[in-house]
Amino acid sequence: MRHHLSKESREALKTIPIYTKIGFEFNQGWFELIYDLGKKITDYCNDNNLKLPTPHQIKEKFGTLRFYCMIPEDPDSIIRNWIRNAEKESEHICESCGKYGETMSDNGRIYTTCKTHMVEGSLTMQEFKTEMENTFKAKRLCDICGITHTDIYWDGSRLTNRCDAHKEDFITDREYFSQRKKKL
């Protein structure tokens, strides 16, 4: 996807010291979010006599903001928290216009959009996840009989593909990993 940020927005971002030596790989809709983040970080560093972080890349990835930077001093993780919050906030900001949006999938491309800028036929992330699970399930073969549309089960010692006729009393892979996570 080609990113579009207006010349005026690029110039405005370059007035913030943290952004003077970096390119921008995101669309116009996130300008305000990124401008405000840079201003807040710069003011905080100036007010507390801290060295400015060095951004390496600011971009869209999987429909959300990614702000990669080296933070020389951040004893209370304040800057890191601001960055994480901005990345999280981008999940609900249309990349094109800045209005409220939702992360969607359009033939595998993941983007955040409002209803106005949504590509026809796009799926919500839950719909996309369900479609992907069904696709993978349709391709899996039962380890016993070879029939398609199997689930993954834990047989007590390993993960195995089984159809309904051969699943026995096994637990699903999700149940296994959920139980394992609780033990850790």
N, C-alpha and C positions, 0 to 999 in steps of 0.2 A: 504494500500500500504506500502510495506517495503521500508524504506529509506536507501540509500547507500551513504556514504561519506567515501572516502578513508582514510586509517590510516594516511597517510602523511598530508592530509587536516585537519583531526582532530588535529593532533599535531601542525600544523601551527596555527590553530585557538586558541589553548590553550596557545600560546606564547603571545597573546593579553590579557592584564590584565582583561578586561571586560568579557572575555569568560572562565576564569579559573575554574569556579564552575558551569558550565551548560552543559547539554547534547544538542545534535543537532538532530533535527527531520526534515531534509530536504535532498535533493539529491545533488550530486556533481555539478550539473550545476549552483547552486546558491552560490558555495563556494566563488568565487571572489567578488560577490556583498556583502556578509555577512562579509568577511574578510575586505574589504575596509571600510564598515560601522563601524565595530568595531575599526579599526585603526583610522579612522577620529574622532570618539567619544572619544577614549582614548587620542589622541593627543590634542584635544580641551580642555578636562578636565584638562590635565596636564599643558597646556599653560596658562589656566585661573584659576589655583589653585582651581578647583571644584572637588567635590567627584564624583567618577565614578557611573554611573547608575548600578542597579542590575538587569540583565535579569532573568526572571523567566522561560521563554520558548521561543525558536526560532524554528519555524516549518512552514510547508506547510499546508495551510487550504484552501479548495476550489480553489486550483491551484495557490494560491499566498502566498507570505511570510507573516508570522505573527511574530512580534517581540514584545513580552510582557515584559515590564520592569518597575521598579520603578526608577524614575528620581528624585534624591534628590534636585538638583539645576539646573534650566534651565530657568533663568529669561526671556530670549528672545525667548523661545521655539525653539531654534536652533536645539537641539538634537531631539526633537519631529518631527520637519520638516524633518530632515535627515532620520529618521525612516520611516515616512509616504512616503517620496519619494522613499526609497528603496523598500517598500512594493508595491508601484505603479509600479516601474520599473520591479519588478518580474513578472508582468502580461505579459511581453514580452521577458522573458528569459527562454529558455528550461530548465526544472528541471534536465534533464539528462546530457546535454553537455554544456550549457551556451550560445549557439547560439540564434539568434532571434527566438522567439516562439510565439504561440498564445494559449490562454486559450480555452480548448476543453472539451467535455464531452464524456466519454466512458461508456455507460450503467449506468449513474448516477454519476460515479466518475469524478470529475473535476480536470484537471491537465493542466499545461502549457508545451507545446512541440513544437519542430521544426518539419518539415516534415519528417525528418529521423526517429525520435523516436515516431511519431504519431501511435497510435493503429488504425488498419484498422477499418473503420466503425464509427470513432469518429465524433461527430458533433461540429460545431462552437457553441459558446454560444448563438448566435441569433437563429440558427437552433434548439438547445436544448430548448430554451425558447418557440419558436413557437410550438415545439412538445408537451411540457408540457401544454401550453395553450389549444391546440387542445384536448389533453387527458382529461383535466379537463372539457372543454366545452362538450365533448362527454358524460361525466358522469352526468352533471347537467340536472335536469328536470325542465320543465316549471311549474311555480307555478299555472298556470291556467289549462292547459290541460295534463301535465305530459310527453310531448314529450321530447326527448333528444336533445342534441346539442344546448343548449340555451346560451345566454349571460346574464351577470349581469347588471341590470339597476337600476337607482335611480328613484323611483316613486313619489318623493316629500317628503316622510317621512321615507322611508326605502329602503334598497337594496332588489331587487327581481329578481328571475330568470324568463326570458321570452323568448319564441320562437319568430320568426319573425312575426307571426300572432297576437301576444298579446303584442308586445313591446310598442304600442301606441306612444306617443310623449316623452317617457322617455329618459333620457340621460344615457350613459353607466357609469359603476362604475368608469372607468378611467377619464371620463369627470367630474364627480362629485368630485373626489378627486383632480383633477387638479384645478377646480374652488375653492374648499375649501382651497387648499394650497395658492392660490392667495389672498384670503381674510385674511389669517393669516399673 
